[in-house]
Amino acid sequence: MREAGILLHISSLPGSFGCGDLGSESHRFIDQLQKSGQSYWQILPINPLDGQKGYSPYSPLSAFAGNYLFISQELLIEAGYLDQLSKPQKTQHEDRCDFCLAEKQKSDIVYRAYHLFLCEGTEKKRQRFAKFCSEQAYWLEDWGLFLALYRHHKKPWYEWEPTLRDRDAEALNKARDHFQEEIDQEYFTQFLFHEQWAQLREYCATHGVKLLGDIPIYIGYNSADVWANPSYFKLTPSKHMAQIAGVPPDYFNDQGQLWNMPVYHWKTLADQHYSWWIQRLRKNLDCFDLVRLDHFRGFSAYWEVKGGSANAINGRWVKGPGTRFFDVVHKHFPEMPFIAEDLGDIDQPVYDLRDRYMLPGMRVLQFAFEGDAAKSEFIPHNYVTNAIVYTGTHDNNTLQGWFSRELSKWGRHNLRMMLGRRITRFNVNRLLIREAYQSVARIAIVPMQDILKLGDRHRMNIPSTEEGNWSWRMQPGAFTPKKQKMLLGLARLFNRLPQEAKKPTPKEPNEELSTPEASQQAPL
């Protein structure tokens, strides 16, 4: 089954608050996906963000909690959780997220909703809340206490007093008693996120759109999960990182990447039958139809660097859990609804692990044209069907930025030879999106910035940098009917329409795609 989708994080949706959320703009985008013949909406991780880590979704405060910045005020009003009269001041539409402002806005909104719930909540809502707290207790209780303590101390858990840092039972009980109101409010916040996410999933399902999520392989050092489960990570007795996760020198950085996150103690996890990981995967599959396993090669072998190192150059490869882990995963999830992010420094054992479980890998067109392009695994004539093709990922430049600033003279030659025509910044997006759609890869995903033909100022992330990332936002009305019609035409022409949308060819052909010549000149 051939399908297509768009990569756009929720924070990047337009709107009047500090960042995008689960309200009307997300529903409007689903409508647009349906009109564009798209089957997938790909989203970055949706866990709580840490301002100390530049609000990166790949260094979350929890592997299980939802990001409260995505809670929609308008949906709270519609559901009766918020009084119409208590609306806070909105901001102007901007093309960058203001996460600090969003934190203040959403904190105020959730605070009002919680206290209105305490005073006027219906019995039905109270029952739903109680059920949520009971079902999610396995992660919610640690998360609520962690967040209350983090906000109180205003510093990471490994700098707290030793009794709390090391989770002394008496100290934890005293803390729970002291911070019970804050903890209960956080439980309610997660309940609101859960209800609104369920609404989003239902709206997607009724419009033939599937959600494609993303699980970072590692979790932030300053997270509820590392604090609550220190034995699952390589830490010293004083809870410092003994070994740090990262990657060796690569395409993005000749110093390698030092991620400042602890690596797993896989033997301890294996002794627990990988229960923490199974719970994490199940939680994500409750939210998504298909999930990308970030940094898949780390399950085969991972790069670890001694704690305190200045860069990742002098790390070493360590054997990962491999088939022992994935055999357990397969037992719990026989359909294996996962994508292997098989990018970077990849060796044959990584491919063997991916193929053993028939997981689709990733093909990124921006990586196809340097060096010996003819043999590149990223060039379309070498694709297999069990793959996901991207024009670029959240870590890549936009196509415009890549073509203008990163593609070498040799790369441009290879690109021109493959496409058989002169390539300019005016046609590169259209031609490469078309190339992705007509490839044999089962799913074609295009970042919204490439659909909109935006330059490098609009890229989502520059790896190995901590400032100015993750904040790009789409402007209202940017995804025009004309662009939707173009994607629909490509999806129809290259047999990527959702199954229920596939109909006999209409009598009147799409004027933009009626001939090869017309399809080459129709602008995005």
C-alpha positions as CSV (number, residue, x, y, z in Angstrom):
1,M,0.0,0.0,0.0
2,R,1.5,3.3,-1.1
3,E,0.9,6.3,1.0
4,A,2.1,9.9,1.7
5,G,2.3,12.3,4.6
6,I,3.5,15.6,6.0
7,L,6.0,16.2,8.8
8,L,4.8,19.1,11.0
9,H,5.1,19.2,14.8
10,I,2.2,20.4,16.8
11,S,4.1,23.4,18.2
12,S,4.6,24.5,14.6
13,L,0.9,24.9,13.9
14,P,-0.3,28.5,13.6
15,G,-2.3,30.1,16.4
16,S,-2.7,33.0,18.7
17,F,-0.7,31.6,21.7
18,G,3.0,31.1,22.3
19,C,3.0,27.8,20.3
20,G,0.7,25.5,18.4
21,D,-1.7,23.3,20.3
22,L,-4.5,20.6,20.0
23,G,-7.3,23.1,19.2
24,S,-9.0,24.2,16.0
25,E,-5.7,24.7,14.0
26,S,-4.8,21.0,14.5
27,H,-8.3,19.9,13.3
28,R,-8.0,22.3,10.4
29,F,-4.7,20.8,9.5
30,I,-6.2,17.3,9.5
31,D,-8.9,18.6,7.1
32,Q,-6.1,19.9,4.9
33,L,-4.3,16.6,5.0
34,Q,-7.5,14.8,3.9
35,K,-8.0,17.3,1.0
36,S,-4.3,16.8,0.0
37,G,-4.7,13.0,-0.3
38,Q,-2.4,12.4,2.7
39,S,-2.5,9.3,4.9
40,Y,0.0,10.4,7.6
41,W,0.6,13.3,9.9
42,Q,4.1,12.9,11.3
43,I,4.8,14.6,14.7
44,L,7.9,14.9,16.8
45,P,7.9,13.6,20.4
46,I,5.0,15.0,22.5
47,N,6.5,14.8,26.0
48,P,7.1,17.7,28.4
49,L,9.9,20.1,27.4
50,D,12.8,21.4,29.5
51,G,13.7,25.0,29.0
52,Q,17.2,24.2,30.3
53,K,17.6,22.0,27.2
54,G,16.4,24.5,24.7
55,Y,12.9,23.0,24.6
56,S,14.2,20.0,22.6
57,P,11.5,17.3,22.2
58,Y,14.4,14.8,22.1
59,S,15.5,15.6,25.7
60,P,12.2,15.4,27.5
61,L,11.4,15.6,31.2
62,S,9.3,12.4,31.0
63,A,9.0,9.4,28.6
64,F,5.3,9.1,29.4
65,A,3.8,12.5,30.3
66,G,2.2,14.8,27.6
67,N,3.3,18.3,26.9
68,Y,0.9,20.6,28.6
69,L,1.8,23.4,26.2
70,F,-0.3,21.6,23.7
71,I,-3.5,21.8,25.8
72,S,-6.0,23.9,23.9
73,Q,-7.9,26.7,25.8
74,E,-10.8,26.6,23.3
75,L,-11.3,22.9,23.7
76,L,-11.3,23.3,27.5
77,I,-14.1,25.9,27.1
78,E,-16.0,23.6,24.8
79,A,-15.8,20.7,27.2
80,G,-16.8,22.9,30.2
81,Y,-13.4,22.8,32.0
82,L,-12.9,26.5,31.6
83,D,-15.1,29.5,31.9
84,Q,-15.5,31.6,28.8
85,L,-14.9,34.7,30.9
86,S,-11.5,33.6,32.0
87,K,-9.7,33.8,28.7
88,P,-6.2,35.2,28.9
89,Q,-4.7,37.7,26.6
90,K,-3.7,36.2,23.2
91,T,-0.5,37.0,21.3
92,Q,-0.1,38.1,17.7
93,H,0.6,35.4,15.1
94,E,4.4,34.9,14.9
95,D,6.6,32.7,12.7
96,R,8.6,31.5,15.8
97,C,7.3,29.8,19.0
98,D,7.7,31.7,22.2
99,F,7.9,28.7,24.7
100,C,8.4,31.0,27.7
101,L,5.2,32.8,26.9
102,A,3.4,29.6,26.2
103,E,4.4,28.2,29.6
104,K,3.0,31.2,31.3
105,Q,-0.2,31.2,29.3
106,K,-0.9,27.5,29.6
107,S,0.0,27.4,33.3
108,D,-2.6,30.1,33.9
109,I,-5.2,28.2,31.8
110,V,-4.6,24.9,33.5
111,Y,-4.7,26.5,36.9
112,R,-8.1,28.0,36.2
113,A,-9.4,24.8,34.8
114,Y,-8.3,22.8,37.8
115,H,-9.9,25.1,40.4
116,L,-13.1,25.3,38.4
117,F,-13.1,21.4,38.3
118,L,-12.6,21.3,42.0
119,C,-15.6,23.6,42.5
120,E,-17.9,22.6,39.7
121,G,-16.7,19.4,38.2
122,T,-19.5,16.9,37.3
123,E,-19.6,13.4,38.7
124,K,-19.0,12.0,35.2
125,K,-15.8,14.1,34.8
126,R,-14.6,13.1,38.3
127,Q,-15.1,9.4,37.4
128,R,-13.1,9.8,34.2
129,F,-10.3,11.6,36.1
130,A,-10.2,8.9,38.7
131,K,-10.1,6.2,36.1
132,F,-7.2,8.0,34.3
133,C,-5.2,8.4,37.5
134,S,-5.7,4.7,38.3
135,E,-4.8,3.4,34.8
136,Q,-1.7,5.7,34.5
137,A,-0.4,5.4,38.0
138,Y,2.6,3.3,36.9
139,W,4.2,6.6,35.6
140,L,1.9,9.4,36.8
141,E,2.8,9.1,40.5
142,D,6.6,9.5,39.9
143,W,6.0,12.2,37.4
144,G,3.7,14.3,39.6
145,L,6.2,14.2,42.5
146,F,9.2,14.8,40.3
147,L,7.7,17.9,38.7
148,A,6.6,19.4,42.1
149,L,10.1,18.9,43.5
150,Y,11.8,20.2,40.3
151,R,9.7,23.4,40.4
152,H,10.4,23.8,44.1
153,H,14.1,23.3,43.9
154,K,14.5,25.1,40.5
155,K,17.4,22.8,39.8
156,P,17.8,19.2,38.4
157,W,17.1,16.2,40.6
158,Y,20.8,15.1,40.8
159,E,21.5,18.4,42.6
160,W,18.7,17.9,45.3
161,E,19.5,17.0,48.9
162,P,20.7,13.3,49.0
163,T,17.6,12.0,50.6
164,L,15.4,13.2,47.7
165,R,18.0,12.6,45.1
166,D,18.4,9.0,46.2
167,R,14.6,8.5,46.8
168,D,14.7,7.8,50.6
169,A,11.2,6.5,51.3
170,E,10.6,8.7,54.4
171,A,11.7,11.8,52.5
172,L,9.5,11.0,49.5
173,N,6.4,10.5,51.8
174,K,7.0,13.8,53.4
175,A,7.4,15.5,50.0
176,R,4.2,14.0,48.8
177,D,2.3,15.3,51.8
178,H,3.8,18.7,51.4
179,F,3.2,19.1,47.7
180,Q,0.0,17.1,47.4
181,E,-2.0,20.0,45.9
182,E,0.7,20.6,43.2
183,I,0.8,16.9,42.5
184,D,-2.9,16.6,42.2
185,Q,-3.0,19.6,39.8
186,E,-0.4,17.9,37.6
187,Y,-2.4,14.7,37.5
188,F,-5.3,16.9,36.3
189,T,-3.1,18.6,33.7
190,Q,-2.1,15.2,32.3
191,F,-5.8,14.1,32.3
192,L,-6.7,17.2,30.2
193,F,-3.9,16.4,27.8
194,H,-5.1,12.8,27.6
195,E,-8.7,13.8,26.8
196,Q,-7.7,16.3,24.1
197,W,-5.3,13.9,22.5
198,A,-8.1,11.3,22.4
199,Q,-10.2,13.9,20.6
200,L,-7.3,14.4,18.1
201,R,-7.0,10.7,17.4
202,E,-10.7,10.4,16.9
203,Y,-10.8,13.3,14.5
204,C,-7.9,11.8,12.5
205,A,-9.6,8.4,12.3
206,T,-12.8,9.9,11.0
207,H,-10.8,11.8,8.3
208,G,-8.7,8.9,7.2
209,V,-5.5,10.3,8.6
210,K,-3.0,8.3,10.7
211,L,-0.6,9.7,13.3
212,L,3.0,8.9,13.0
213,G,4.9,9.5,16.3
214,D,8.5,9.5,17.4
215,I,10.3,7.9,20.4
216,P,13.7,9.3,21.3
217,I,15.9,6.3,22.1
218,Y,17.3,8.2,25.1
219,I,15.6,10.2,27.8
220,G,16.8,13.4,29.4
221,Y,19.2,13.1,32.4
222,N,17.0,15.5,34.3
223,S,13.9,13.5,33.9
224,A,11.4,11.7,36.1
225,D,12.4,8.4,34.5
226,V,16.1,8.6,35.4
227,W,15.3,9.9,38.9
228,A,12.7,7.1,39.5
229,N,14.7,4.3,37.9
230,P,18.4,5.0,38.3
231,S,19.4,1.4,38.0
232,Y,18.2,1.4,34.4
233,F,21.0,3.9,33.5
234,K,24.8,4.0,33.8
235,L,25.2,6.3,36.7
236,T,27.8,6.6,39.5
237,P,26.8,6.0,43.1
238,S,26.3,9.8,43.5
239,K,24.0,9.7,40.5
240,H,26.3,11.4,38.0
241,M,26.5,10.1,34.5
242,A,29.2,7.4,34.3
243,Q,28.7,7.2,30.5
244,I,27.0,9.7,28.2
245,A,25.1,9.0,25.0
246,G,26.1,10.5,21.6
247,V,27.4,9.7,18.2
248,P,30.9,9.8,16.6
249,P,31.9,12.5,14.1
250,D,29.4,12.5,11.3
251,Y,27.7,14.5,8.5
252,F,26.5,17.1,11.0
253,N,29.6,17.6,13.3
254,D,33.3,16.6,13.0
255,Q,33.5,16.6,16.8
256,G,30.7,14.1,17.0
257,Q,27.6,14.8,19.1
258,L,27.5,14.7,22.9
259,W,23.9,14.4,23.9
260,N,24.3,14.9,27.7
261,M,21.9,12.0,28.3
262,P,22.8,8.8,30.2
263,V,23.0,5.5,28.3
264,Y,21.0,2.5,29.4
265,H,22.1,-0.3,31.7
266,W,20.7,-2.9,29.3
267,K,21.5,-5.9,31.5
268,T,19.3,-4.5,34.3
269,L,16.6,-3.8,31.8
270,A,16.8,-7.3,30.5
271,D,16.5,-8.7,34.0
272,Q,13.3,-6.8,34.2
273,H,12.1,-8.2,30.9
274,Y,12.4,-4.7,29.4
275,S,9.2,-3.8,31.2
276,W,10.0,0.0,31.3
277,W,10.6,-0.1,27.5
278,I,7.4,-2.2,26.8
279,Q,5.4,0.3,28.9
280,R,6.9,3.2,26.9
281,L,6.2,1.6,23.6
282,R,2.6,0.8,24.6
283,K,2.0,4.3,25.8
284,N,3.2,5.7,22.5
285,L,1.0,3.2,20.5
286,D,-1.9,4.4,22.5
287,C,-1.2,7.8,21.0
288,F,0.0,6.9,17.5
289,D,-0.8,4.5,14.7
290,L,2.9,4.1,13.7
291,V,6.0,5.1,15.7
292,R,9.5,6.0,14.5
293,L,12.3,4.5,16.7
294,D,14.8,7.3,16.8
295,H,18.5,6.4,16.6
296,F,17.7,2.7,15.8
297,R,21.3,1.9,15.4
298,G,21.7,2.3,19.2
299,F,19.7,-1.0,19.7
300,S,22.5,-2.8,17.7
301,A,25.5,-0.9,19.1
302,Y,25.6,2.5,20.7
303,W,28.3,5.1,21.1
304,E,29.1,5.9,24.8
305,V,31.5,8.6,26.0
306,K,33.0,8.8,29.5
307,G,31.2,11.2,31.8
308,G,32.9,14.7,31.9
309,S,34.2,14.5,28.3
310,A,34.2,17.7,26.3
311,N,33.2,16.1,23.0
312,A,32.2,12.7,21.6
313,I,35.4,12.0,19.6
314,N,36.9,9.6,22.2
315,G,33.9,7.4,22.8
316,R,33.5,3.7,22.0
317,W,30.9,1.4,20.4
318,V,29.2,-0.9,22.9
319,K,27.0,-3.8,21.9
320,G,23.2,-3.0,22.3
321,P,20.4,-5.4,23.3
322,G,19.7,-6.4,19.7
323,T,17.5,-9.4,19.0
324,R,17.0,-10.2,22.7
325,F,15.1,-6.9,23.1
326,F,13.2,-7.0,19.9
327,D,12.1,-10.6,20.4
328,V,10.3,-9.3,23.6
329,V,8.9,-6.3,21.7
330,H,7.6,-8.6,19.0
331,K,5.9,-10.8,21.5
332,H,4.0,-7.8,22.9
333,F,3.4,-6.1,19.6
334,P,3.2,-8.8,16.9
335,E,2.4,-6.3,14.1
336,M,5.6,-4.3,14.9
337,P,4.2,-0.9,13.9
338,F,7.6,0.8,14.0
339,I,9.9,2.6,11.7
340,A,13.7,2.2,12.1
341,E,15.5,5.5,12.0
342,D,18.6,3.9,10.3
343,L,20.6,7.0,9.6
344,G,24.1,7.9,10.5
345,D,27.1,5.6,11.0
346,I,25.4,2.3,10.0
347,D,27.0,-1.1,9.7
348,Q,25.6,-4.4,8.5
349,P,24.4,-5.7,11.9
350,V,22.0,-2.6,12.1
351,Y,20.5,-3.6,8.7
352,D,20.3,-7.2,9.8
353,L,18.4,-6.2,13.0
354,R,16.1,-4.0,11.0
355,D,15.3,-6.6,8.4
356,R,14.9,-9.5,10.8
357,Y,11.8,-7.8,12.1
358,M,10.8,-6.4,8.7
359,L,10.9,-2.8,9.9
360,P,10.9,-0.1,7.2
361,G,14.0,2.1,7.2
362,M,14.4,5.8,6.2
363,R,15.7,7.2,2.9
364,V,16.5,10.9,2.8
365,L,16.9,12.5,-0.6
366,Q,19.3,15.2,0.7
367,F,21.8,12.5,1.4
368,A,21.6,11.0,-2.1
369,F,23.9,13.2,-4.3
370,E,27.3,13.5,-2.8
371,G,30.1,11.0,-3.4
372,D,29.2,7.9,-5.5
373,A,25.6,8.8,-6.0
374,A,24.9,5.8,-8.3
375,K,25.5,3.4,-5.4
376,S,23.9,5.5,-2.6
377,E,21.2,3.8,-0.6
378,F,19.4,7.2,-0.5
379,I,19.1,7.6,-4.3
380,P,15.7,6.5,-5.5
381,H,16.8,3.9,-8.0
382,N,18.3,1.9,-5.1
383,Y,15.2,2.0,-2.9
384,V,13.3,-1.1,-1.6
385,T,9.6,-0.9,-1.1
386,N,9.8,-1.4,2.7
387,A,11.1,2.1,3.2
388,I,10.0,5.6,4.1
389,V,11.4,8.4,1.8
390,Y,11.9,11.9,3.1
391,T,13.0,15.0,1.3
392,G,14.6,15.9,4.6
393,T,14.1,15.3,8.3
394,H,13.7,17.6,11.3
395,D,17.6,17.6,11.5
396,N,18.1,18.6,7.9
397,N,18.1,22.0,6.3
398,T,15.1,22.8,4.3
399,L,15.4,21.9,0.6
400,Q,15.9,25.6,-0.3
401,G,18.6,26.0,2.3
402,W,20.3,22.7,1.4
403,F,20.3,23.5,-2.3
404,S,21.6,27.1,-1.8
405,R,24.2,26.5,0.9
406,E,25.1,22.9,1.4
407,L,25.0,21.0,-1.9
408,S,28.4,20.8,-3.5
409,K,29.2,21.4,-7.1
410,W,29.5,17.6,-7.6
411,G,26.2,17.1,-5.8
412,R,24.5,19.5,-8.1
413,H,26.0,17.7,-11.1
414,N,24.6,14.4,-9.8
415,L,21.2,15.9,-9.0
416,R,21.0,17.3,-12.6
417,M,22.0,14.0,-14.1
418,M,19.4,12.1,-12.1
419,L,16.6,14.5,-12.9
420,G,17.7,15.1,-16.5
421,R,17.2,18.8,-16.5
422,R,18.6,22.1,-15.1
423,I,17.9,22.5,-11.4
424,T,17.4,25.9,-9.8
425,R,16.1,27.1,-6.4
426,F,12.8,27.7,-8.2
427,N,12.2,24.1,-9.2
428,V,14.2,22.0,-6.8
429,N,11.4,21.6,-4.3
430,R,8.8,20.5,-6.8
431,L,11.1,18.1,-8.6
432,L,12.4,16.4,-5.4
433,I,8.9,16.1,-3.9
434,R,7.8,14.5,-7.1
435,E,10.8,12.2,-7.0
436,A,9.8,11.1,-3.5
437,Y,6.2,10.4,-4.5
438,Q,7.1,8.4,-7.6
439,S,9.7,6.3,-5.8
440,V,8.9,2.7,-4.8
441,A,9.1,3.5,-1.1
442,R,5.8,2.6,0.6
443,I,5.5,6.0,2.3
444,A,6.7,9.4,1.2
445,I,6.9,12.1,3.9
446,V,7.6,15.8,3.2
447,P,8.4,18.4,5.9
448,M,5.9,21.3,5.7
449,Q,8.8,23.7,5.1
450,D,9.6,22.0,1.8
451,I,6.0,22.2,0.7
452,L,6.1,25.9,1.5
453,K,9.5,26.4,-0.3
454,L,11.0,28.1,2.8
455,G,14.7,28.9,3.3
456,D,17.2,27.8,5.9
457,R,15.9,30.3,8.5
458,H,12.9,28.1,8.8
459,R,14.7,24.8,9.5
460,M,13.6,23.0,12.7
461,N,16.9,21.9,14.2
462,I,20.7,22.3,13.7
463,P,22.3,19.2,15.4
464,S,24.9,19.9,18.1
465,T,23.5,23.4,18.7
466,E,21.4,24.3,21.7
467,E,19.9,27.6,20.8
468,G,17.3,28.7,18.3
469,N,16.0,25.3,17.5
470,W,12.5,23.7,17.5
471,S,10.7,27.0,17.3
472,W,9.7,27.3,13.6
473,R,6.0,28.0,13.1
474,M,3.8,28.0,10.0
475,Q,2.0,31.2,9.2
476,P,-1.9,31.2,9.0
477,G,-3.1,30.4,5.5
478,A,0.4,29.3,4.3
479,F,-0.8,25.8,3.3
480,T,-3.0,27.1,0.6
481,P,-5.7,25.2,-1.4
482,K,-3.4,25.4,-4.4
483,K,-0.6,23.6,-2.5
484,Q,-3.1,21.0,-1.2
485,K,-4.4,20.5,-4.8
486,M,-0.8,19.9,-6.0
487,L,-0.2,17.2,-3.4
488,L,-3.5,15.6,-4.1
489,G,-2.6,15.4,-7.8
490,L,0.8,13.8,-7.0
491,A,-0.8,11.4,-4.6
492,R,-3.4,10.4,-7.2
493,L,-0.9,10.1,-10.1
494,F,1.6,8.0,-8.1
495,N,-1.0,5.8,-6.4
496,R,-0.5,7.2,-2.9
497,L,-4.1,8.2,-2.1
498,P,-5.6,6.7,1.1
499,Q,-7.4,3.5,0.3
500,E,-10.9,4.8,0.8
501,A,-10.1,7.9,-1.4
502,K,-9.0,5.8,-4.4
503,K,-11.6,6.2,-7.1
504,P,-11.7,5.7,-10.9
505,T,-9.9,8.4,-12.9
506,P,-12.3,11.3,-13.3
507,K,-13.5,12.3,-16.8
508,E,-11.9,15.7,-16.6
509,P,-8.2,15.3,-15.8
510,N,-6.5,17.5,-13.2
511,E,-5.4,20.5,-15.3
512,E,-2.1,20.7,-13.3
513,L,-1.2,17.1,-14.0
514,S,-2.8,16.3,-17.3
515,T,0.4,15.9,-19.2
516,P,4.1,15.2,-18.3
517,E,4.9,18.7,-19.4
518,A,2.3,20.3,-17.3
519,S,3.2,18.3,-14.3
520,Q,6.8,19.4,-14.6
521,Q,5.8,23.1,-14.7
522,A,3.0,23.2,-12.1
523,P,4.5,25.3,-9.2
524,L,4.2,24.3,-5.6
